[in-house]
Amino acid sequence: MSNGSLPFEGIGLGSSGSIKLGLGDFIFYSVLVGRAAMYDFMTVYACYLAIIAGLGITLMLLAIYQKALPALPVSIMLGVLFYFLTRTLLEEFVMQCSINLLMF
């Protein structure tokens, strides 16, 4: 390391050893959760958990590949998938449970 950089700087870690996310990542996350909030809280929670799971998967891939990876692709896929699945399938299930007075 003749230029004074840290040995892990090439795998997505900065000089402080922390993982950096770009501004675009946060904009996407907030737009997706904001769009889900226009519908209902169940969709908000599902999208939030999908985004966190996507970030976790990205961090695991970062550890495996040992190089910088974009943070958005896995989170986009999971977030949008969970958004539509929650709006179509889970809402119908919850509504049928509440109509039939079934609590779990």
C-alpha positions as MATLAB code, in Angstrom:
seq = 'MSNGSLPFEGIGLGSSGSIKLGLGDFIFYSVLVGRAAMYDFMTVYACYLAIIAGLGITLMLLAIYQKALPALPVSIMLGVLFYFLTRTLLEEFVMQCSINLLMF';
ca = [
       0.000    0.000    0.000;
       2.385    2.625   -1.198;
      -0.249    5.353   -1.668;
      -1.358    5.232    1.983;
      -4.786    3.693    1.379;
      -6.362    1.057    3.565;
      -6.328   -2.572    2.367;
     -10.163   -2.738    2.321;
     -10.741    0.508    0.464;
     -11.279   -1.281   -2.849;
     -14.261   -3.356   -1.655;
     -16.742   -0.562   -1.044;
     -15.331    0.594    2.260;
     -14.137    4.146    2.639;
     -11.115    5.416    4.454;
     -13.015    5.223    7.753;
     -13.884    1.546    7.184;
     -17.611    2.244    6.904;
     -19.942    1.351    4.061;
     -21.110    4.280    1.962;
     -24.541    4.658    0.342;
     -25.161    7.277   -2.310;
     -27.837    9.948   -2.255;
     -29.726    8.169   -5.055;
     -30.136    5.110   -2.852;
     -31.846    7.121   -0.129;
     -34.019    8.943   -2.670;
     -35.281    5.640   -4.065;
     -35.915    4.193   -0.625;
     -37.882    7.255    0.462;
     -39.903    7.393   -2.773;
     -40.860    3.721   -2.512;
     -41.850    3.944    1.152;
     -43.650    7.248    0.487;
     -45.607    5.658   -2.349;
     -46.494    2.747   -0.069;
     -47.599    5.209    2.630;
     -50.167    6.619    0.206;
     -51.876    3.226    0.325;
     -51.725    1.764    3.854;
     -49.399    0.926    6.735;
     -49.193   -2.761    5.928;
     -47.605   -1.916    2.564;
     -45.230    0.541    4.246;
     -43.980   -2.105    6.663;
     -43.587   -4.694    3.895;
     -41.592   -2.277    1.710;
     -39.436   -1.176    4.623;
     -38.578   -4.757    5.563;
     -37.885   -5.636    1.911;
     -35.477   -2.692    1.581;
     -33.653   -3.695    4.766;
     -33.466   -7.311    3.536;
     -32.127   -6.087    0.176;
     -29.414   -4.093    1.910;
     -28.509   -7.160    3.981;
     -28.247   -9.314    0.866;
     -26.105   -6.645   -0.800;
     -23.787   -6.611    2.221;
     -23.455  -10.389    2.060;
     -22.631  -10.169   -1.648;
     -20.101   -7.461   -0.826;
     -18.382   -9.848    1.578;
     -18.382  -12.649   -1.008;
     -17.207  -10.727   -4.093;
     -14.810   -8.375   -2.240;
     -15.495   -5.457   -4.592;
     -17.754   -2.415   -4.691;
     -21.357   -3.253   -5.601;
     -24.370   -1.010   -6.272;
     -26.810   -0.946   -3.371;
     -29.998   -0.515   -5.400;
     -30.638   -3.600   -7.591;
     -31.531   -6.112   -4.878;
     -33.453   -3.528   -2.840;
     -35.363   -2.356   -5.919;
     -36.328   -5.897   -6.848;
     -37.454   -6.858   -3.338;
     -39.110   -3.518   -2.556;
     -41.222   -3.376   -5.708;
     -42.052   -7.095   -5.499;
     -43.231   -6.785   -1.899;
     -45.137   -3.577   -2.739;
     -47.231   -5.322   -5.384;
     -47.569   -8.600   -3.486;
     -48.754   -6.796   -0.375;
     -51.257   -4.707   -2.301;
     -52.692   -7.675   -4.182;
     -52.378  -10.787   -2.007;
     -51.842   -9.807    1.594;
     -54.516   -7.119    1.620;
     -57.082   -9.601    0.303;
     -56.097  -12.118    2.990;
     -56.347   -9.564    5.795;
     -59.690   -8.268    4.525;
     -61.135  -11.801    4.395;
     -59.893  -12.462    7.927;
     -61.471   -9.269    9.234;
     -64.777   -9.920    7.426;
     -64.989  -13.383    8.954;
     -63.912  -12.014   12.366;
     -60.846  -14.261   12.398;
     -58.073  -12.942   14.601;
     -54.616  -14.423   14.796;
];
